[in-house]
Structures are given as structure tokens and as C-alpha cells.
Amino acid sequence: MNELKDEKLEAHLAAVDKHKALLEKLHLNGNQHLDEVNNSLQELTLTLEEYLKLIGIP
């Protein structure tokens, strides 16, 4: 079970890093598509929900 929690946490942290890089790119390049930002936020939400469920927070 700890291994699965670690996996889910790592997936969420990777999504956070990916989103941060996307926001930095958006900041530097105003032409960035907002669809990419929305997709990244959805990935953050899903990975966080999965992790929270595993640690017992509904």
C-alpha cells in the first residue's frame, strides 16, 4: 500500500512540476493556448484526488 501511495504522490508532484513549467512558459509567451493550461489543471486535480483517496481523505 505504501508503494501505491508513493506512486500516486510522485505522479501528483510530477503534474505540479509540469504545470509550473507550463505557467512559466505562458508567462514568457503570451500566445500559449489556454487549452494546455486547462488540461494541465485537470491532470493536477486527478492526481491529487487519487493521492488523497489513498491516504484516507475523501
Secondary structure, 3 states (H helix, E strand, C coil): CHHHHHHHHHHHHHHHHHHHHHHHHHHHCCCCCHHHHHHHHHHHHHHHHHHHHHCCCC
